[in-house]
Amino acid sequence: MLQNDNALGADIHRLITVCEQIVAHMPNRPAIQHGEARSYYRPLADTVNMPARSLFPKAEHYYSVLFHELTHSTGHASRLDRATLRDLLTFGDTNYSKEELCAEMGAAYLCSIAGIANETVNDSAAYIQGWLCRLRHDKRLLVQAAAQAQKAADFITRRGRGVPESGGWGVET
């Protein structure tokens, strides 16, 4: 049993290292601050706020939330200049809902690349379902959000910029 526990611990450590590499190698990454008990991306300051890792049940959950906020940050004018971030009005409006859907799908893509998708897939599915309920009338929404999320994940991982299809992160996709 001890041997299995050691192997599991080594595997988790490897996956967390992959997550850290994805974050560290994001081009033009916003500042990441740890100070409040909530997570958010602030476009005007171009900063991501994250709660302390110790407030998450597992490291995988911390990185899933960080990937969500970093996906939001790709909408900044200095990166992909996504209209759903640029033209946000208020919580729950159409652009806000589309941006949340994009960010959560982008986080799901990044979790998959990092190899932590199985730990966070239920949380992501529930979150995505909640935003889809707000946008039922838009039949093109899911495809558009998926395309924007893929662009964001590609930006964060530098795919399409000479990086191998595996992302160079040591995890097969």
WOFENCOR-V20127 format. One record per helix or strand. SS is the DSSP state (@ for helix, = for strand). FROM is the first residue (numbers start at 1). TO is the last residue. If there is no record, write none. Layout:
# WOFENCOR-V20127
((SS/FROM/TO) (SS/FROM/TO))
This chain:
# WOFENCOR-V20127
((@/2/24) (=/31/34) (=/40/42) (=/47/50) (@/53/55) (@/59/73) (@/83/86) (@/94/114) (@/117/134) (@/141/157) (=/159/159) (=/163/163))
